[in-house]
Amino acid sequence: MVEDDNTWGLEASCRNADPDELFVEGAEQNRASALCIGCPVRTECLAYALDRRVEHGVWGGMTERERRALLRRRPTVQSWRHLLETARAEYLRQRTESRSNEAC
């Protein structure tokens, strides 16, 4: 089931961008993807597009071609939001542990 809490969009780096800049083709997609670097809600954005099979535009730093390839590689994923949030939490946990170990 896809959760409908889309308030993350209010924090998106692209929230004030012209939509025509995000729904582009070809090499212009690199420029659109650059807007996603450092975006605080990149994970939520990507999960939204993957869970809803959004076909157009750059979402979470990935083009439609990249998202289609990912969906083909992982056809059994039921919730990209859950998967990506779990992966992010694990990454942050490991990073925190690593920093704690370095301080000792």
N, C-alpha and C positions, 0 to 999 in steps of 0.2 A: 504494500500500500504506500502511496506517495503522500507525504505530509504536505499540507497546504500553507505552512508558515513561511511566507516569502518576504518577511520584514527585513531579511538580510540585504535585499536590494537597496535599502536606504543607506547602507554603509559602503556600497560598491564604488570603486574608483571611477567607474564609467557612468555613474548615476546622472551626471550632467552632460554627458557626451551626446553628440548628434547620433541617433540610431543608424543613420546612413554610413557612419564611420565604423560601425560594428558589424554590419551586415554587408560585407564586401566580398570580392572574389580575388583569386590569384595572389600576387605578391602583396597586395594591400592588406591581406590578412595578417601578415607579420607586424605591421604597424598597429593593427587592432589588438593583437595578442600582447604587444608591449604594454598596453594600458593595464593589463591584468597582473603584470609583475608587481609584487608587493601589495596587491589588493587584499584587504583584510577578510573578504568573504569569497575568495577565489574557490575554495572547496565547495561551499554551498552553491555557488553559481554553476560550477561544473556538474555537481550532483543533480541539480535541477534540470539541466539540459539532458543529461544521460537518462535520468529516470523518466523523463517525458519524451524522450527520443526526438528532441528538437533538431530539425534538419538544417536550419540555416543560421548563419552568424557565428561569431566567436563567443564562446561561453567558457569561463574559467580558464582562459588561456588556450583553449583547444579549438581548432577549426572543425567544420562539419566532417571533413575527411578523416581527421584524427579521431573524432568521436566515433564515427562509423567503424573504424578499424578496431578501436578499443571494445566496442560492443560486440563485434565479431569474435574477438579473442576471448571474451568473458561472457558468453551467452547465458550462463546460469545465475548471474548476479540478479538478485531480486530487488535490492535497494542500494543504489549507488551512494545515496546519502549516508546510510548506515555504514557501508564499507569504507568510504572516504573519511568519515568522522572517526571511525575506529582506528584507521591507519594513522590519522593525524594525532590522535590521543596517544597511541603507542610510540610514535616518533618523538613527541614531546616528553613522554615519560622516560624514554631511553636517553634523550638529550639531557634531561635533568639529572638522571643517575650518573651519566658520564661526567657532567660538571661537578657533581658532588664527589665523585671518586678522584677527580683531578685536584680538588681542594684539600683532600686528606694527605 
